[in-house]
């Protein structure tokens, strides 16, 4: 990253640096779930890599690269029957930048209270995001605003957060810097016993094509990031395209051994054209070693449309 862009990034984050003093407990962990079949397969390495609707959840500045109306639909079948549904859209405009929107809904299995007469407790989360990005030559800047609603039995938590990010092209590479989940603490009502801060996240990413030819394309990306309650981590991702038809993706997230979000990931996609309509069917697999004898698997299925 060039020195002026790094200074801009620090100035944007300066009022919030005190929030990231050390790992601890955070609320609204739905904000840490990697949304999108493509970024999930790439180990979440997406702030510089992303150029489709999924980039809303990693770096809103990436929206500026989208030139077509886009729609993404994804389903996550997680461990212990945790399910996440998401809908992402992007709308490019001539005068007001590119707009994006994303809705995420997570449903957890009912919590059975077998030692009491209380009924089972339901739990779910809803995140609604709106975003905008502007392109200025090789420099893009974007921001997003999120509303987070969490339900736990009869209690509900409601809060807001925003992200801000930049993306710049330099030496045939893309560089990205992002601050995510800046906002007030999460507090359940009524009768709350306390509050938890949002999972404030800082990202620095780099991506570049390694091979570009009519028959094949190989793209690579690396990213370093800090999550408030998880500390400093890193990830790498590689995507290979055969004739713009078949994609193979692999990634790895470097994190503490106890972090189930870390480790290996992989996926594949097939892309078709129907006149002006282009669509992609994708799959990603994220195994999480819980112990030496047990692996918790997450399966992500996605559909992407461009017009």
Secondary structure, 3 states (H helix, E strand, C coil): CCHHHHHHHHHHHHHHHHHHCCCCCEECHHHHCCCCHHHHHCCCCCCCCCCCHHHHHCCHHHHHHCCCCEEEEEEEECHHHCEEEEEEEEEECCCCCEEEEEEEEEEEEEECCCCCCCCCEEEEEEEEEEEEEEEECCEEEEEEEEEEEEEECCEEEEEEEEEEEEEEEECCEEEEEEEEEECCCECEECCCCCCEEECCEEEEEEEEEEEECCCEEEEEEEEEEEECCCEEEEEEEEEEEECCCEEEEEEEEECCCCCCCCEEEEEEEEEEEECCEEEEEEEEEEEEEEECCEEEEEEEEEEEEEC
